[in-house]
Amino acid sequence: MFSFFGFGKNKLKEAVKNGAVIIDVRTPHEYDQGKVPGSINIPVDRISVSIERIKAINKPVIVCCASGARSGTAKQILNKAGIQHVLNGGSWENVLKVYKQI
């Protein structure tokens, strides 16, 4: 089964299980209202200036936001910067559900 975001739930679950870094691209205020444990908050408007920091993590990346729109933008920015192992997890709540299953 594939989601609107172009990957199956199993792929997301596998990435979380294997230690992918979760980057939440919502604003700091939104992030403070609820988040996936261990996630990193880098607002979508800061992704471009955070490329080297993200590359240095040297792990697959899952991006999430409130609905999947901003994380889709973040995924495109990261892919254009040469970071290929990026999944759009959609909403942070969706990623949290998968995270809790691990």
Phi and psi in radians as a Rosetta constraint file:
Dihedral C 1 N 2 CA 2 C 2 CIRCULARHARMONIC -1.938 0.35
Dihedral N 2 CA 2 C 2 N 3 CIRCULARHARMONIC 2.514 0.35
Dihedral C 2 N 3 CA 3 C 3 CIRCULARHARMONIC -1.616 0.35
Dihedral N 3 CA 3 C 3 N 4 CIRCULARHARMONIC 3.032 0.35
Dihedral C 3 N 4 CA 4 C 4 CIRCULARHARMONIC -0.993 0.35
Dihedral N 4 CA 4 C 4 N 5 CIRCULARHARMONIC -0.495 0.35
Dihedral C 4 N 5 CA 5 C 5 CIRCULARHARMONIC -1.494 0.35
Dihedral N 5 CA 5 C 5 N 6 CIRCULARHARMONIC 0.022 0.35
Dihedral C 5 N 6 CA 6 C 6 CIRCULARHARMONIC 1.630 0.35
Dihedral N 6 CA 6 C 6 N 7 CIRCULARHARMONIC 0.241 0.35
Dihedral C 6 N 7 CA 7 C 7 CIRCULARHARMONIC -2.554 0.35
Dihedral N 7 CA 7 C 7 N 8 CIRCULARHARMONIC 2.732 0.35
Dihedral C 7 N 8 CA 8 C 8 CIRCULARHARMONIC -1.440 0.35
Dihedral N 8 CA 8 C 8 N 9 CIRCULARHARMONIC 2.752 0.35
Dihedral C 8 N 9 CA 9 C 9 CIRCULARHARMONIC -1.023 0.35
Dihedral N 9 CA 9 C 9 N 10 CIRCULARHARMONIC -0.590 0.35
Dihedral C 9 N 10 CA 10 C 10 CIRCULARHARMONIC -1.113 0.35
Dihedral N 10 CA 10 C 10 N 11 CIRCULARHARMONIC -0.634 0.35
Dihedral C 10 N 11 CA 11 C 11 CIRCULARHARMONIC -1.153 0.35
Dihedral N 11 CA 11 C 11 N 12 CIRCULARHARMONIC -0.713 0.35
Dihedral C 11 N 12 CA 12 C 12 CIRCULARHARMONIC -1.130 0.35
Dihedral N 12 CA 12 C 12 N 13 CIRCULARHARMONIC -0.792 0.35
Dihedral C 12 N 13 CA 13 C 13 CIRCULARHARMONIC -1.069 0.35
Dihedral N 13 CA 13 C 13 N 14 CIRCULARHARMONIC -0.745 0.35
Dihedral C 13 N 14 CA 14 C 14 CIRCULARHARMONIC -1.102 0.35
Dihedral N 14 CA 14 C 14 N 15 CIRCULARHARMONIC -0.731 0.35
Dihedral C 14 N 15 CA 15 C 15 CIRCULARHARMONIC -1.110 0.35
Dihedral N 15 CA 15 C 15 N 16 CIRCULARHARMONIC -0.768 0.35
Dihedral C 15 N 16 CA 16 C 16 CIRCULARHARMONIC -1.092 0.35
Dihedral N 16 CA 16 C 16 N 17 CIRCULARHARMONIC -0.797 0.35
Dihedral C 16 N 17 CA 17 C 17 CIRCULARHARMONIC -1.068 0.35
Dihedral N 17 CA 17 C 17 N 18 CIRCULARHARMONIC -0.617 0.35
Dihedral C 17 N 18 CA 18 C 18 CIRCULARHARMONIC -1.556 0.35
Dihedral N 18 CA 18 C 18 N 19 CIRCULARHARMONIC 0.190 0.35
Dihedral C 18 N 19 CA 19 C 19 CIRCULARHARMONIC 1.530 0.35
Dihedral N 19 CA 19 C 19 N 20 CIRCULARHARMONIC 0.385 0.35
Dihedral C 19 N 20 CA 20 C 20 CIRCULARHARMONIC -1.035 0.35
Dihedral N 20 CA 20 C 20 N 21 CIRCULARHARMONIC 2.530 0.35
Dihedral C 20 N 21 CA 21 C 21 CIRCULARHARMONIC -1.406 0.35
Dihedral N 21 CA 21 C 21 N 22 CIRCULARHARMONIC 2.378 0.35
Dihedral C 21 N 22 CA 22 C 22 CIRCULARHARMONIC -1.791 0.35
Dihedral N 22 CA 22 C 22 N 23 CIRCULARHARMONIC 2.096 0.35
Dihedral C 22 N 23 CA 23 C 23 CIRCULARHARMONIC -1.947 0.35
Dihedral N 23 CA 23 C 23 N 24 CIRCULARHARMONIC 2.059 0.35
Dihedral C 23 N 24 CA 24 C 24 CIRCULARHARMONIC -1.642 0.35
Dihedral N 24 CA 24 C 24 N 25 CIRCULARHARMONIC 2.079 0.35
Dihedral C 24 N 25 CA 25 C 25 CIRCULARHARMONIC -1.723 0.35
Dihedral N 25 CA 25 C 25 N 26 CIRCULARHARMONIC 0.277 0.35
Dihedral C 25 N 26 CA 26 C 26 CIRCULARHARMONIC -1.317 0.35
Dihedral N 26 CA 26 C 26 N 27 CIRCULARHARMONIC 3.010 0.35
Dihedral C 26 N 27 CA 27 C 27 CIRCULARHARMONIC -1.179 0.35
Dihedral N 27 CA 27 C 27 N 28 CIRCULARHARMONIC 2.755 0.35
Dihedral C 27 N 28 CA 28 C 28 CIRCULARHARMONIC -0.968 0.35
Dihedral N 28 CA 28 C 28 N 29 CIRCULARHARMONIC -0.673 0.35
Dihedral C 28 N 29 CA 29 C 29 CIRCULARHARMONIC -1.092 0.35
Dihedral N 29 CA 29 C 29 N 30 CIRCULARHARMONIC -0.803 0.35
Dihedral C 29 N 30 CA 30 C 30 CIRCULARHARMONIC -1.081 0.35
Dihedral N 30 CA 30 C 30 N 31 CIRCULARHARMONIC -0.761 0.35
Dihedral C 30 N 31 CA 31 C 31 CIRCULARHARMONIC -1.053 0.35
Dihedral N 31 CA 31 C 31 N 32 CIRCULARHARMONIC -0.695 0.35
Dihedral C 31 N 32 CA 32 C 32 CIRCULARHARMONIC -1.160 0.35
Dihedral N 32 CA 32 C 32 N 33 CIRCULARHARMONIC -0.341 0.35
Dihedral C 32 N 33 CA 33 C 33 CIRCULARHARMONIC -1.399 0.35
Dihedral N 33 CA 33 C 33 N 34 CIRCULARHARMONIC -0.262 0.35
Dihedral C 33 N 34 CA 34 C 34 CIRCULARHARMONIC 2.891 0.35
Dihedral N 34 CA 34 C 34 N 35 CIRCULARHARMONIC 2.482 0.35
Dihedral C 34 N 35 CA 35 C 35 CIRCULARHARMONIC -2.769 0.35
Dihedral N 35 CA 35 C 35 N 36 CIRCULARHARMONIC 2.898 0.35
Dihedral C 35 N 36 CA 36 C 36 CIRCULARHARMONIC -1.404 0.35
Dihedral N 36 CA 36 C 36 N 37 CIRCULARHARMONIC 2.253 0.35
Dihedral C 36 N 37 CA 37 C 37 CIRCULARHARMONIC -0.954 0.35
Dihedral N 37 CA 37 C 37 N 38 CIRCULARHARMONIC 2.342 0.35
Dihedral C 37 N 38 CA 38 C 38 CIRCULARHARMONIC 1.433 0.35
Dihedral N 38 CA 38 C 38 N 39 CIRCULARHARMONIC -0.040 0.35
Dihedral C 38 N 39 CA 39 C 39 CIRCULARHARMONIC -1.294 0.35
Dihedral N 39 CA 39 C 39 N 40 CIRCULARHARMONIC 2.827 0.35
Dihedral C 39 N 40 CA 40 C 40 CIRCULARHARMONIC -1.947 0.35
Dihedral N 40 CA 40 C 40 N 41 CIRCULARHARMONIC 2.377 0.35
Dihedral C 40 N 41 CA 41 C 41 CIRCULARHARMONIC -1.727 0.35
Dihedral N 41 CA 41 C 41 N 42 CIRCULARHARMONIC 1.958 0.35
Dihedral C 41 N 42 CA 42 C 42 CIRCULARHARMONIC -2.282 0.35
Dihedral N 42 CA 42 C 42 N 43 CIRCULARHARMONIC 1.764 0.35
Dihedral C 42 N 43 CA 43 C 43 CIRCULARHARMONIC -0.948 0.35
Dihedral N 43 CA 43 C 43 N 44 CIRCULARHARMONIC 2.559 0.35
Dihedral C 43 N 44 CA 44 C 44 CIRCULARHARMONIC -0.947 0.35
Dihedral N 44 CA 44 C 44 N 45 CIRCULARHARMONIC -0.587 0.35
Dihedral C 44 N 45 CA 45 C 45 CIRCULARHARMONIC -1.305 0.35
Dihedral N 45 CA 45 C 45 N 46 CIRCULARHARMONIC -0.059 0.35
Dihedral C 45 N 46 CA 46 C 46 CIRCULARHARMONIC -1.941 0.35
Dihedral N 46 CA 46 C 46 N 47 CIRCULARHARMONIC -0.044 0.35
Dihedral C 46 N 47 CA 47 C 47 CIRCULARHARMONIC -1.045 0.35
Dihedral N 47 CA 47 C 47 N 48 CIRCULARHARMONIC -0.823 0.35
Dihedral C 47 N 48 CA 48 C 48 CIRCULARHARMONIC -1.002 0.35
Dihedral N 48 CA 48 C 48 N 49 CIRCULARHARMONIC -0.678 0.35
Dihedral C 48 N 49 CA 49 C 49 CIRCULARHARMONIC -1.488 0.35
Dihedral N 49 CA 49 C 49 N 50 CIRCULARHARMONIC -0.030 0.35
Dihedral C 49 N 50 CA 50 C 50 CIRCULARHARMONIC -1.905 0.35
Dihedral N 50 CA 50 C 50 N 51 CIRCULARHARMONIC 0.190 0.35
Dihedral C 50 N 51 CA 51 C 51 CIRCULARHARMONIC -0.983 0.35
Dihedral N 51 CA 51 C 51 N 52 CIRCULARHARMONIC -0.856 0.35
Dihedral C 51 N 52 CA 52 C 52 CIRCULARHARMONIC -1.107 0.35
Dihedral N 52 CA 52 C 52 N 53 CIRCULARHARMONIC -0.692 0.35
Dihedral C 52 N 53 CA 53 C 53 CIRCULARHARMONIC -1.055 0.35
Dihedral N 53 CA 53 C 53 N 54 CIRCULARHARMONIC -0.755 0.35
Dihedral C 53 N 54 CA 54 C 54 CIRCULARHARMONIC -1.214 0.35
Dihedral N 54 CA 54 C 54 N 55 CIRCULARHARMONIC -0.728 0.35
Dihedral C 54 N 55 CA 55 C 55 CIRCULARHARMONIC -1.044 0.35
Dihedral N 55 CA 55 C 55 N 56 CIRCULARHARMONIC -0.675 0.35
Dihedral C 55 N 56 CA 56 C 56 CIRCULARHARMONIC -1.131 0.35
Dihedral N 56 CA 56 C 56 N 57 CIRCULARHARMONIC -0.406 0.35
Dihedral C 56 N 57 CA 57 C 57 CIRCULARHARMONIC -1.122 0.35
Dihedral N 57 CA 57 C 57 N 58 CIRCULARHARMONIC -0.583 0.35
Dihedral C 57 N 58 CA 58 C 58 CIRCULARHARMONIC 0.982 0.35
Dihedral N 58 CA 58 C 58 N 59 CIRCULARHARMONIC 0.742 0.35
Dihedral C 58 N 59 CA 59 C 59 CIRCULARHARMONIC -2.428 0.35
Dihedral N 59 CA 59 C 59 N 60 CIRCULARHARMONIC 2.779 0.35
Dihedral C 59 N 60 CA 60 C 60 CIRCULARHARMONIC -1.030 0.35
Dihedral N 60 CA 60 C 60 N 61 CIRCULARHARMONIC 2.680 0.35
Dihedral C 60 N 61 CA 61 C 61 CIRCULARHARMONIC -2.123 0.35
Dihedral N 61 CA 61 C 61 N 62 CIRCULARHARMONIC 2.411 0.35
Dihedral C 61 N 62 CA 62 C 62 CIRCULARHARMONIC -2.010 0.35
Dihedral N 62 CA 62 C 62 N 63 CIRCULARHARMONIC 2.152 0.35
Dihedral C 62 N 63 CA 63 C 63 CIRCULARHARMONIC -1.822 0.35
Dihedral N 63 CA 63 C 63 N 64 CIRCULARHARMONIC 2.492 0.35
Dihedral C 63 N 64 CA 64 C 64 CIRCULARHARMONIC -2.533 0.35
Dihedral N 64 CA 64 C 64 N 65 CIRCULARHARMONIC 2.868 0.35
Dihedral C 64 N 65 CA 65 C 65 CIRCULARHARMONIC -2.680 0.35
Dihedral N 65 CA 65 C 65 N 66 CIRCULARHARMONIC -2.527 0.35
Dihedral C 65 N 66 CA 66 C 66 CIRCULARHARMONIC -1.467 0.35
Dihedral N 66 CA 66 C 66 N 67 CIRCULARHARMONIC -0.647 0.35
Dihedral C 66 N 67 CA 67 C 67 CIRCULARHARMONIC -2.281 0.35
Dihedral N 67 CA 67 C 67 N 68 CIRCULARHARMONIC -0.363 0.35
Dihedral C 67 N 68 CA 68 C 68 CIRCULARHARMONIC 2.018 0.35
Dihedral N 68 CA 68 C 68 N 69 CIRCULARHARMONIC -0.230 0.35
Dihedral C 68 N 69 CA 69 C 69 CIRCULARHARMONIC -1.250 0.35
Dihedral N 69 CA 69 C 69 N 70 CIRCULARHARMONIC -0.917 0.35
Dihedral C 69 N 70 CA 70 C 70 CIRCULARHARMONIC -1.168 0.35
Dihedral N 70 CA 70 C 70 N 71 CIRCULARHARMONIC -0.613 0.35
Dihedral C 70 N 71 CA 71 C 71 CIRCULARHARMONIC -1.190 0.35
Dihedral N 71 CA 71 C 71 N 72 CIRCULARHARMONIC -0.529 0.35
Dihedral C 71 N 72 CA 72 C 72 CIRCULARHARMONIC -1.117 0.35
Dihedral N 72 CA 72 C 72 N 73 CIRCULARHARMONIC -0.734 0.35
Dihedral C 72 N 73 CA 73 C 73 CIRCULARHARMONIC -1.105 0.35
Dihedral N 73 CA 73 C 73 N 74 CIRCULARHARMONIC -0.777 0.35
Dihedral C 73 N 74 CA 74 C 74 CIRCULARHARMONIC -1.073 0.35
Dihedral N 74 CA 74 C 74 N 75 CIRCULARHARMONIC -0.728 0.35
Dihedral C 74 N 75 CA 75 C 75 CIRCULARHARMONIC -1.049 0.35
Dihedral N 75 CA 75 C 75 N 76 CIRCULARHARMONIC -0.769 0.35
Dihedral C 75 N 76 CA 76 C 76 CIRCULARHARMONIC -1.081 0.35
Dihedral N 76 CA 76 C 76 N 77 CIRCULARHARMONIC -0.754 0.35
Dihedral C 76 N 77 CA 77 C 77 CIRCULARHARMONIC -1.081 0.35
Dihedral N 77 CA 77 C 77 N 78 CIRCULARHARMONIC -0.793 0.35
Dihedral C 77 N 78 CA 78 C 78 CIRCULARHARMONIC -1.144 0.35
Dihedral N 78 CA 78 C 78 N 79 CIRCULARHARMONIC -0.735 0.35
Dihedral C 78 N 79 CA 79 C 79 CIRCULARHARMONIC -1.073 0.35
Dihedral N 79 CA 79 C 79 N 80 CIRCULARHARMONIC -0.755 0.35
Dihedral C 79 N 80 CA 80 C 80 CIRCULARHARMONIC -1.123 0.35
Dihedral N 80 CA 80 C 80 N 81 CIRCULARHARMONIC -0.462 0.35
Dihedral C 80 N 81 CA 81 C 81 CIRCULARHARMONIC -1.497 0.35
Dihedral N 81 CA 81 C 81 N 82 CIRCULARHARMONIC 0.038 0.35
Dihedral C 81 N 82 CA 82 C 82 CIRCULARHARMONIC 1.672 0.35
Dihedral N 82 CA 82 C 82 N 83 CIRCULARHARMONIC 0.094 0.35
Dihedral C 82 N 83 CA 83 C 83 CIRCULARHARMONIC -1.617 0.35
Dihedral N 83 CA 83 C 83 N 84 CIRCULARHARMONIC 1.840 0.35
Dihedral C 83 N 84 CA 84 C 84 CIRCULARHARMONIC -1.641 0.35
Dihedral N 84 CA 84 C 84 N 85 CIRCULARHARMONIC -0.450 0.35
Dihedral C 84 N 85 CA 85 C 85 CIRCULARHARMONIC -1.571 0.35
Dihedral N 85 CA 85 C 85 N 86 CIRCULARHARMONIC 1.265 0.35
Dihedral C 85 N 86 CA 86 C 86 CIRCULARHARMONIC -2.235 0.35
Dihedral N 86 CA 86 C 86 N 87 CIRCULARHARMONIC 2.238 0.35
Dihedral C 86 N 87 CA 87 C 87 CIRCULARHARMONIC -1.957 0.35
Dihedral N 87 CA 87 C 87 N 88 CIRCULARHARMONIC 2.394 0.35
Dihedral C 87 N 88 CA 88 C 88 CIRCULARHARMONIC -1.522 0.35
Dihedral N 88 CA 88 C 88 N 89 CIRCULARHARMONIC 1.877 0.35
Dihedral C 88 N 89 CA 89 C 89 CIRCULARHARMONIC -1.395 0.35
Dihedral N 89 CA 89 C 89 N 90 CIRCULARHARMONIC -0.056 0.35
Dihedral C 89 N 90 CA 90 C 90 CIRCULARHARMONIC 1.331 0.35
Dihedral N 90 CA 90 C 90 N 91 CIRCULARHARMONIC -2.322 0.35
Dihedral C 90 N 91 CA 91 C 91 CIRCULARHARMONIC -1.302 0.35
Dihedral N 91 CA 91 C 91 N 92 CIRCULARHARMONIC 2.644 0.35
Dihedral C 91 N 92 CA 92 C 92 CIRCULARHARMONIC -1.097 0.35
Dihedral N 92 CA 92 C 92 N 93 CIRCULARHARMONIC -0.523 0.35
Dihedral C 92 N 93 CA 93 C 93 CIRCULARHARMONIC -1.176 0.35
Dihedral N 93 CA 93 C 93 N 94 CIRCULARHARMONIC -0.620 0.35
Dihedral C 93 N 94 CA 94 C 94 CIRCULARHARMONIC -1.119 0.35
Dihedral N 94 CA 94 C 94 N 95 CIRCULARHARMONIC -0.796 0.35
Dihedral C 94 N 95 CA 95 C 95 CIRCULARHARMONIC -1.123 0.35
Dihedral N 95 CA 95 C 95 N 96 CIRCULARHARMONIC -0.679 0.35
Dihedral C 95 N 96 CA 96 C 96 CIRCULARHARMONIC -1.067 0.35
Dihedral N 96 CA 96 C 96 N 97 CIRCULARHARMONIC -0.724 0.35
Dihedral C 96 N 97 CA 97 C 97 CIRCULARHARMONIC -1.040 0.35
Dihedral N 97 CA 97 C 97 N 98 CIRCULARHARMONIC -0.786 0.35
Dihedral C 97 N 98 CA 98 C 98 CIRCULARHARMONIC -1.146 0.35
Dihedral N 98 CA 98 C 98 N 99 CIRCULARHARMONIC -0.757 0.35
Dihedral C 98 N 99 CA 99 C 99 CIRCULARHARMONIC -0.994 0.35
Dihedral N 99 CA 99 C 99 N 100 CIRCULARHARMONIC -0.724 0.35
Dihedral C 99 N 100 CA 100 C 100 CIRCULARHARMONIC -1.215 0.35
Dihedral N 100 CA 100 C 100 N 101 CIRCULARHARMONIC -0.367 0.35
Dihedral C 100 N 101 CA 101 C 101 CIRCULARHARMONIC -1.377 0.35
Dihedral N 101 CA 101 C 101 N 102 CIRCULARHARMONIC -0.274 0.35
